Amino acid sequence: MYLPEAELKIFIPNFNPLIFQYLNETNYQNILVIWFHYFQTKKNKMKDLRYPIGNFELRPYDEVTKNEWLNDFRNLPKDLENVVKNLNQNQLDTPYREGGWTVQQVVHHLADSHMNCYIYFKLTLTEDLPIIKDYNENDWSNTTDVLHTPISFSINLLYALHQRWADLLSSLSNDEWQKKFFHPTHKIEISLWDMYTVYVWHGKHHIAHIKNLIETKGW
């Protein structure tokens, strides 16, 4: 898939034109990797706090990995609940890093983001290369419900959502895993398997943000 340099600049900050030719000689998977990897081009404390479990990495489809991740997917709501269950509201209102979201925002973000991605999966399974609707996660993380609704509601939502999502994922055929949707912001086609890879990482990534904060504060 050919991507013009102007489009690459949209979603790769500090875009280096020297890699332009290389990117256009590779497939969308290379672009997905760069999308998640550019944040750690400089190793410093801030970057470590943003990516406590390391970079997202794509993995090829295989049954063993799929089933291991399904267990992780089913367990994510419980893992999240266990991490935050003893935090008071002042602690929930603490950013996990300087300039970052609060714990409260992180929890509600997980619900918002995973609801959106679940819909991406449903659209992709029932339509031919659907164009998904993107959203601004920072704007979503500052709406009134995120700032003031108790996090228990989003945790309960994630229990129900991940049960349905995992049941759906466990039923997919090899061909269905390779079905794709089109991302209008990044101008790429993304397979369900690759998006699954992203979201297995995504949940662990944000739980690690909260764990690191608790450890740093000694809570």
N, C-alpha and C positions, 0 to 999 in steps of 0.2 A: 504494500500500500504506500503510495507516494504522499508525503506530507510537505507542503511548502514551508519554507523557513519561517515565514510570519506566523503560521499556526503553531509551530513548535515553540516559538517564543511565548505564546500565550500561557502554556502550562509547564514550561521549564524555565524558572527564573534564572537570571544570569546565564542565559543560553549562550553556549560557545559555538560560533558558526563553523569551527573546525570539525565538529562532529556531525554537521548537517548531512554531508554526503553519506556517512556511515549509517545514520538513522534511516535514511531513505532506501538503503540497500538491505535493510532488515525488516522483520515483521513487527506487528503491534506489540508483541510480547517484550521486545527490547525497549519499546517506549514505555510500557507499563513499569518495567523495572526502574528505568531512569526516573520516571514520575515519583516513585517512592524513595529512590536512593539519593536524589540530589540534596536532600536536607542534611545529609551527613558528609558532605564533601570536605568540611572542616571539622576536625575532631576537637571539640571543646566541651565544657561542662554543660552549656545550654543544650547542645545537640544531644548529649547523653540523656539529659532529663526528658527531652522530647521523644526519644526512641530507646526506652529502657530495655527492651528485649531485642534490640537490633533492627536491622532493615527488613522490610518485607521482601520475600523472595518467591518467585514463581517455582512451581514444581510440576513435573509431568503427571498426567493422570495415571493412577494405579489403584487397584481395589483396596490394598492394605492401608494406604494413606487415607483414602476416602473414608474407610470405616473408623480409623483412629480419630480423624477429624470430626466425624459424626458424634462420637462420644464427647469430644471437647465442646461441640456445638450444643448438645443437650445439657451439658453441665455448666455452661457459661452463666446463666442466671443465678444458679446456686453459688458459684464461685464469686460472683459480684456481690451477692447478698452477704456472704461470709466476710468479705473484706470491709464492708461499710457498716455492718450491723451495730457496732459499738461506738460509732461516731456521733457526736452531738451536732447541733445545728451550726455552732461556731466553727467546728472542724469541717463540716460539709461546705461552709462558705469560704474555705481556704483554698487559694489556687494551688495546683499541684506543682507549679513552678512559677517563677516571676514572669508576669505577662501572660500566663496560661489560664485555662479554665479552672473554675472551682470544682471540687469534688461533685457538688450538686449538678453543675453543668455537664460534667463528664458522664454521670449516670444517665441523665435525661438525653444527652447526645447519643448514647448507645441505643436507647430505645428509638429515637428519631431516625438514626442512620440505618439501623437494622430493619425498621419498618419499610423504609424506602427501598432497601436492597431486596427484601422479600417480594415487593411489588415488581421489581425488575425481573426477578426470576419467573414470576407468574406471567408477566407479559411475554417474556422470551419463549416460554414453553407453549404459549397459545397463539403467538403471532410470528410472522416471518420478519426477522431482523427489525424489531421495534425500535423506535427512537425514544429513549427514556427521557424523563424530565429531571434535569439537574436542580440542585437547590444550594443556597449559600449556608453552609453549616454554622458559620459564625453568627449570621443573623438569626438563624433558628435557635442558637444557644443563648440568645438574649431576649427571647420573648417572655412574657409574664409567667406562663405556665412552667417554663424551665427554671426561672428564678425563684418561684414561690411554691410550686406544688411539691408536696413531700415525695421524696425519691422512691418510697415504697410503691407508688402507683406505677412508676416506670419499671421497677423490678418485677412487679406482678405482670405487667404487660410483656416483658421479656420472657417470663416463664411460658406464657401462652404462645407467644410468637415463635419461640425457638422449638417448642414441641411441634407445632404445625410445620415449621420450616424443615426441621430434621426429618419429619415423616415424609415430606415431599422429596427431600434430597435422597433419602434412602430408596425411593422408588424409581429414580432416574436410570435410564439406559445409557450405555456408553455414547450413543449418538446424541442423546439429549444433553449430556454434559458438554458437548461441543457446540451446541446452539449458541448464537450470539445476539447481542443487542448493540445498538449504535449509541455511543456517548457523544452528545452534541457539543459539549464544551471542549473535550479533548480530541474530537474528530477521529475517533477510533472505534473499531468493532472489538467487543470483549466477550469471550466465551463464558458460559456459566461456570465451568471448572475454574477458570482464572479468577472470576469474581468470588467464588467460594474460597479460593486460596487467600484472597485479600481479607475476607471477613472472618475466617478462622484466626488470622493474625490480628485483625482489628480489635476483637474483643479482648484478647490477651494483652495487647498493647495498652489499652486504656485501663485495664485492671492493674497492670504494672505501674502506671502513673500513680494510682491511689496507694498501692503498697509502698512505693518509694517515699511518698509523702509521709505516710504513717511511720515508716522507719526513721526518716530524717527528723521528724518532730518528736519521736519517742512516745507516741500515743498508745 
